Amino acid sequence: MDKKSSPVADGRTEAVGLWKTFATSVVAIVIGLACLLQATAGGNAFTTETLRRTEVADAPSQVPDLAIRDAAGHRSTLRELLAGGERVWIVDFVYTRCQTVCTTLGSVFQQLQQQIRQRGLEGRVGLLSVSFDPANDTAESLRAYLDRMQMDPAIWHLVSLDSPLDRRELLDAFGIMVIPAPLGEFEHNAALHLVTGRGMLVRILDYDDAALALETALAAVP
């Protein structure tokens, strides 16, 4: 004849099972929180872009010295261009066929160009637009974009990577994410990147906050 368990024994077994489940859940939550804090810089960042901005603000990084070319077909390197004087540069990333976010960035840079000119800051702050689409952004395309944006060469420079093979290194260095889109276009994020004449990326700011970018750049001038 089978022995039946008592209600007390059943209660104890159920309690033990509940405690084991609770303890396992607590451990899982603690591990999850630890991973989250590590992945988000102690809870200060909750997106890849925010994390990149936090990292740069805490520890400025050297930009890669990649080969570039301008609208006249002249070749140099990114660091050579940035080292032209003691200016701090506000840098954005575009491609000349873009009709969406690049147009907005162009408008922001036009505003900055006007403010720099009006305040006589040409020797302290420069603007640099870098095309990440060298396969399509020829010297002719760069000239057309330059004219369309009414760039003042004393303030605003436009260059493209010289080689498509360097695109990944450039984008990773600045935290730019580019996704191919239909019709040969791209989806990409946008920001204003502050780079010193020594080629150090020191801040990344929202692209729609031109005033803050200009004042932050001025504060970073040696």
Long-range contacts (C-beta under 8 A, 24 or more apart in sequence): 48-175, 48-177, 49-175, 49-177, 49-189, 49-191, 49-204, 52-175, 52-204, 53-175, 53-191, 53-203, 53-204, 53-205, 56-175, 56-201, 56-202, 56-203, 56-204, 57-202, 57-203, 57-204, 60-196, 60-200, 60-201, 60-202, 61-173, 61-200, 61-201, 62-199, 62-200, 62-201, 63-173, 63-174, 63-195, 63-199, 63-200, 63-201, 64-166, 64-169, 64-170, 64-173, 65-199, 66-161, 66-162, 66-163, 66-166, 66-169, 66-170, 67-161, 67-162, 67-163, 67-166, 68-130, 68-159, 68-160, 68-161, 68-162, 69-134, 69-139, 69-159, 69-160, 69-162, 70-139, 70-142, 70-157, 70-158, 70-159, 70-160, 71-139, 71-142, 71-143, 71-145, 71-146, 71-158, 72-139, 73-139, 75-162, 78-130, 78-159, 78-199, 79-199, 81-128, 81-157, 81-159, 82-128, 82-195, 82-196, 82-197, 82-198, 82-199, 83-197, 83-198, 83-199, 84-126, 84-197, 85-123, 85-126, 85-197, 86-123, 86-124, 86-197, 86-221, 86-222, 87-123, 87-124, 87-125, 87-126, 87-197, 87-221, 88-124, 88-125, 88-126, 88-194, 88-195, 88-196, 88-197, 88-202, 88-217, 88-218, 88-220, 88-221, 89-125, 89-126, 89-127, 89-128, 89-194, 89-195, 89-196, 89-197, 89-217, 90-125, 90-126, 90-127, 90-128, 90-192, 90-193, 90-194, 90-213, 90-214, 90-217, 91-127, 91-128, 91-129, 91-130, 91-174, 91-192, 91-193, 91-194, 91-195, 92-128, 92-129, 92-130, 92-190, 92-191, 92-192, 92-193, 92-207, 93-129, 93-130, 93-131, 93-132, 93-171, 93-174, 93-176, 93-188, 93-190, 94-129, 94-130, 94-131, 94-132, 94-145, 95-131, 95-132, 95-133, 95-136, 95-137, 95-186, 96-131, 96-133, 96-136, 96-137, 96-141, 96-142, 96-144, 96-145, 97-133, 97-136, 97-141, 97-184, 97-185, 98-185, 98-186, 101-188, 101-190, 101-207, 102-190, 104-190, 104-207, 104-208, 105-129, 105-190, 105-207, 106-148, 106-149, 108-192, 108-207, 108-208, 108-210, 109-149, 109-156, 110-149, 110-150, 111-210, 112-210, 112-213, 112-214, 113-151, 113-152, 113-155, 113-156, 115-210, 115-214, 116-155, 116-214, 117-152, 117-155, 121-214, 121-218, 122-154, 122-155, 124-217, 124-218, 124-221, 125-214, 125-217, 125-218, 125-221, 126-155, 126-156, 126-157, 127-155, 127-156, 127-157, 128-156, 128-157, 128-158, 128-159, 128-195, 129-156, 129-157, 129-158, 129-159, 130-159, 130-160, 130-161, 130-170, 131-158, 131-159, 131-160, 131-161, 132-161, 132-167, 132-170, 132-171, 132-176, 132-178, 132-186, 132-188, 133-160, 133-186, 134-160, 134-161, 134-162, 134-163, 134-164, 134-167, 135-164, 136-184, 173-201, 174-201, 174-204, 175-204, 194-220, 196-220, 196-222, 197-222
